[in-house]
Amino acid sequence: YQRRVHGDYYINMGSKCSSQFEVEQDEYGGPPPSFKIVPATSEMIKQPTGIEREYLEFVKDFNCSNAKIKEKRENLRPLVLEARRDLSSLKLQKLILVNGNNLYTGFISREKGIPEYKGIIELDDKSVYEGEFKEGALTGKGRKIFPNSDIYQGAFLNGAFHGYGEFLGYEEKTEQNQDVMKEELNQGKLNAEGEKKNHVYEYEYKGEYVNGKMNGNGIYTGKDGCIYEGGFVNGKYEGQGEYKRKNGGRQTGQWIGGCMKGQGRRVYADGKIYEGEFENSIPNGKGVLTVPKLTLAGTWVNNKKNGEFLLKLFDDGEEVKKQFRHDKEIVQEP
């Protein structure tokens, strides 16, 4: 049983020899593979796959008695197990059509003739998927690149984002060009209307997905530099979370349907702190605002102070009551 190592050299698996690669034991079951390098023939070159060549590289280091190599065994463990996967039920195909008109390169099931294990496929929407397959479906770890340059890398289940993944989104921007250069038009840089299209960074998400939508815990970074970290339900902020602004401000609390609602805390860029009730992500209801020299306790309506407020000074503890309307103090006449 022979496998190719590099170039025109193969390793005879199962033949005893006294070489530096001989193995004393196999930690993962099965007889220990002993092997030796032999010259390749033209028939041998056609048989092995890239995975088989990688296998020998893993095993050679994995079973080495050198003390430093032994320390790396735990890191090599997943690679060795994957390389020892039985591929006898699969065959490697290049540039074939599957599901009607999807171009595919990778492994297919000999029995069912559908993608299995690993491959690359161009989908109906012109996006490209590279990764794992199960029963012909995009299932397992993979990467998907969309026509507008969006990229998702992570877990899939039956073609949908499912599990942990990272998504980098782009927005297509169109620029009008009055002077259309024939060279640019011919090169495909401009369309017939003289428009030039660019893909601009829109957002990044790292976290959990369920059935193609952001569900669970994640981190969302917008093009404006703002970052939300917390819970998601069907693509919207929901549950406990924190929103950080680029200017240094941030707010923490409960989110429902993409907005902060209920009890929460907001720290402003200038150092002020509001703690209390929120509605639509802004102070609304009873709360306390802390500024450098005093606190204001009262009721906010749509982020504006309304009604009676109790002001407490830090220096002497003095308490003063004042009236506000639409965020403006009502001065009482003597």
URDA-V797461 format. One record per backbone hydrogen bond with DSSP energy under -1.0 kcal/mol. NH is the residue of the N-H (numbers start at 1). CO is the residue of the C=O. If there is no record, write none. Layout:
BEGIN
nh = (NH NH)
co = (CO CO)
END
This chain:
BEGIN
nh = (3 5 9 10 11 12 13 14 22 29 38 40 45 47 53 54 55 56 57 58 59 60 61 62 63 70 71 72 73 76 77 80 81 82 83 84 85 90 91 93 96 98 101 102 104 105 106 107 108 109 110 113 116 117 118 119 120 121 122 123 126 128 129 130 131 132 133 134 136 137 139 140 142 143 144 145 146 149 151 152 153 154 155 156 157 159 160 162 163 165 166 167 168 169 171 173 175 177 180 185 186 187 188 189 190 191 194 196 198 200 202 203 204 205 206 207 208 209 210 212 213 215 216 218 219 220 221 222 223 225 227 228 229 230 231 232 233 235 236 238 239 241 242 243 244 245 248 250 251 252 253 255 256 258 259 261 262 264 265 266 267 268 271 273 274 275 276 277 278 279 281 282 284 285 287 288 289 290 291 295 296 297 298 300 301 303 306 307 309 310 311 312 313 314 317 320 322 324 325 327 328 330)
co = (11 9 6 38 3 36 1 34 19 26 10 8 41 44 49 50 51 52 53 54 55 56 57 58 59 66 67 69 70 72 73 76 77 78 79 80 82 87 108 106 104 102 99 98 96 120 93 118 91 114 89 109 107 133 116 131 105 129 103 127 123 145 121 143 119 141 117 137 115 134 137 156 154 130 152 128 150 146 168 144 166 142 164 140 160 138 157 155 209 207 153 205 151 203 200 198 196 194 178 181 182 183 185 184 184 195 191 175 173 171 169 169 221 167 219 165 217 163 213 161 210 208 232 230 206 228 204 226 202 222 244 220 242 218 240 216 236 214 233 231 255 253 229 251 227 249 245 267 243 265 241 239 259 237 256 254 278 276 252 274 250 272 268 290 266 288 264 286 262 282 260 279 277 300 298 275 296 273 294 312 289 310 287 285 304 283 299 324 322 297 320 295 318 293 313 311 309 307 328 305 325 323)
END
